[in-house]
Amino acid sequence: MHTPYFSLTASARLLFLAASMSVFAATGLAQTVPASAIATVNGVPVPQALLEQSVKANLAQGQKDSPELRQIIRDELINREILAQEAARLGLDKTPESQTQWAQLRQNFMVEILLNDQMKRNPLSEAALKAEYDRQVVLWKDQQQYRLSLIVTATEDEAKAILARLRKGEAFSKVATEKSIDPSKKDGGNVGWVLAAQILPAISNVMVNLTKGALAAAPIQTQAGWNVIKLEETRPFKTPTFEEAQNDIRQMMLQKQRSDYVKTLRDNAKVAQ
């Protein structure tokens, strides 16, 4: 039976009060979570911003925002904080290997946020994209396009053996799928339509002199390996619409913008080697 408080002795009442206060204090600590956090782990807040960031990333991949999704992410973030604290307790973050990896992660992060900030401060306007599109249309107006197939090998001997097989009549796409180390192998070696200026001179200089359906006489060496090429067909340059080309133009201009920015910083940096 529960003992009424008023029936306890004075000493017992003091003990009861002390125990009660301890329970209430512990309960209060367990429930004290900052408004900006989803939980605390050993007193360390797990920020609400991490949850929102993770939800946003999941939504970008096609997930739907729901209480279930948020609970899964919440549990994962809490578990990760627990694991991170345990790693720190064991001193795993203090080893030379960990310090090196941490420095590299920090550097990659700083580079990414710097370049993203630079892009936000210097956005590409629609007018700039259109001007570059117009410039390229004039530049390539009378050019030829080439539909190219490619097989890349690690050694010259492999490339020569493949060329011999092709000359005997084996299907280029079959051999490319089997032997090529280039990503185009998944498409049977098909590179698609290209302009001569879009590919390496070592290949384009040979390609432009081939006739429809012809193989290059010998493998061509590049940094990627030894290339066996076949010219499938040619056509006059087909001008894409601005809508079709603008994403490629944007990526090209962003790349140039970043390269110019890096060069400017490099030119003004004191580098000793």
Order of alpha helices (4+ residues) and beta strands (2+ residues): alpha-beta-beta-alpha-alpha-alpha-alpha-beta-alpha-alpha-beta-alpha-beta-beta-alpha
